[in-house]
């Protein structure tokens, strides 16, 4: 049985590097397969918990597979999934999601 390396989107490294530069920790799951998103992005919250967001990296014209859509449908309503196509937009959106979560979970 011949195994082939999973094809990676060219913008994945750029997005991961941009997220790291602004303080996120990036765990690469790109070679895991089984429709698991490419990146798990984390950052500590004020209470010591970890904020998380799965990021599925896609090229400009890339489409989600059926399995990727199912993963999105589970985690997006929880605010834990994002489809990243551009480094700047991904950083801006994840920073906003993180700050919103921090605000919602901060004690009065």
ABEGO torsion letter per residue (X at the ends): XBBBBBBBBAAAAAAAAAAAAAGBBBBBAAAAEGGBBABBBBBBBAAGBBBBBBBBBBBAABBBBAAAAAAAAAAAAAGABBBBABAAAAAAAAAAAAAAAAAAABBX
